Amino acid sequence: MIRKCVKLTKVQLKGIVFSGQFGAKRGQKAAKAATMSLVLALVGLVFIFYSAFFSWAYIMMGLSETVMPLMMTVSSIMILFTTMAKASSFIFSSRDNDLLMSLPVTNWAIIVSRFASLYIYETVITAVIMLPALCVYSFLCGPSPVFVLGAVISMFFVPLVPLAIATVIGIVITYIAARFKYKNIVVMVLGTAAFLAVMYFSFNISSVDETKLLQMNTLIMDMVSRLYPLAALYISGMGGNFLAYAGYLVVSIAVAGIIISLIAWRFNRLCAALTAHRVRGNFKMTQLKTGTVFGSLLKREFKRYFSSTIYVLNTALIYVLLIIGAVALFFIKDLDAVLNIPEAGTMIGALVPLLIAFFAGITSTTSASLSLEGKNLWLVASFPVRSITVFHAKIGLNLILGIPCVLIAAVLCAVRFQLGFTDIVFTVLIPVLFTLLAAVGGMALNIHFPNFTWTNEAAVVKQGAAPTITVFGGMALVFIPGAILFMTQTPSLVLYTILAVVLIILIILFYMDVRRTRLVQFLD
């Protein structure tokens, strides 16, 4: 069984790492691999920089003992957030389930291979976050070789429990939703609620005793333990308690092992229960309606969008967080006291355009919309319409979802911070331009990095090249002007004007690229 698990895991990993390269010509495949490698390297460098910088800062403040436990907790919560929406779909809703079940492989082999592929993917992320912190800590603090070895070994156990918990949450949400008529809507609502609940719990640390503010090590250790109870064992273990360290490793293996065993035991039943659809029996013939070509294509895009739970949770959820954040800012009058940061209100008021733009810039439905056509691409390409009309419908979906949310957030923030006319203009203009760039740029990137051979939607929605470039490209376009605004005396009016010009140029260039594309070229 081990050999079969290894082979299946290799296939799963190829689908993640080499997304969008199957079926491409040799030269194109090499170019796409090089581009994807460059993007992943840049993303890795960003994570490494922030991990090393914050570790150095904590050590300089005399908080060296908190570095590794804090990074372990950050990694665990990030894995939980990023995996909660895709774990259940990745494990149970793959398009190759029927094929695998017809092969001489056991449910154990299928489940273990899928968990293993997710585990390897998340372990790399964990290493990118924790290894730089460990290197900085080792260089500045000179820990013993036993400590370094223990920290390295523990990295391989960090993803186990978050993956297991995320899978259970996904199974529960999907199972409950399967009992309702509108399954996907229920999954989206429950998934959003679960995400917000975990987020609220993670940040609800105000109950920490304020008398400990002078004892920062104790405060942060308490905070980490509240965020992630298993971290208490990790903290004690890294402090030299061998039994606590062994307990952390054993608990991690036990939790993951028990959940994998239970899923493998009832895999067929779970697949049937989680992929069930409730069919209406009250069909009635009504009058047929006609509409414009663009309207029909746009309606088709909306149906495809809301038919995919992971697609919605990976995009619409960000807009929900944007609205929640804007409403919270609107009603919180004393931000300085709430955040415990002097001049926090003034600082946030100056950065409002970039804060809203951050959410708009990392949210793109178009970066996966073409790939999600999958094997049905030939049908879309055969439509008696121009290719650009199809692309317009996909871009239109992104704009219809994003523009209203951006405008609502901009209005709330403009009223809350009593912005002047010029500031209001940029508070609206910059986020709207970011929304346009995410829509048009995501479409262009998906054209250059398509993946029509996926077996699971998570491979193109969360792990594809186009979504990855879109997300981190959007982050870079926000962080760079934000850093310039903080570190220099550049007037915000000048900076935002330059940023608006850059965004308009990028939008035009991406749109010209989209217009030149023909759908039939993907059928070769």
Secondary structure, 3 states (H helix, E strand, C coil): CHHHHHHHHHHHHHHHHCCCCCCCCHHHHHHHHHHHHHHHHHHHHHHHHHHHHHHHHHHHCCCHHHHHHHHHHHHHHHHHHHHHCCHHHHHHCCCCHHHHHCCCCCHHHHHHHHHHHHHHHHHHHHHHHHHHHHHHHHHHHCCCHHHHHHHHHHHCCCCHHHHHHHHHHHHHHHHHHHCCCCHHHHHHHHHHHHHHHHHHHHHCCCCCCHHHHHCHHHHHHHHHHHHCCCHHHHHHHHCCCHHHHHHHHHHHHHHHHHHHHHHHHCHHHHHHHHCCCCCCCCCCCCCCCCCCHHHHHHHHHHHHHHCCHHHHHCCHHHHHHHHHHHHHHHHCCCHHHHHCCCCHHHHHHHCHHHHHHHHHHCCCCHHHHCHHHHHHHHHHHCCCCCHHHHHHHHHHHHHHHHHHHHHHHHHHHHHHCCCCHHHHHHHHHHHHHHHHHHHHHHHHHHHHCCCCCCCCCHHHHCCCHHHHHHHHHHHHHHHHHHHHHHHCCCCHHHHHHHHHHHHHHHHHHHHHHHHCCCHHHHHC
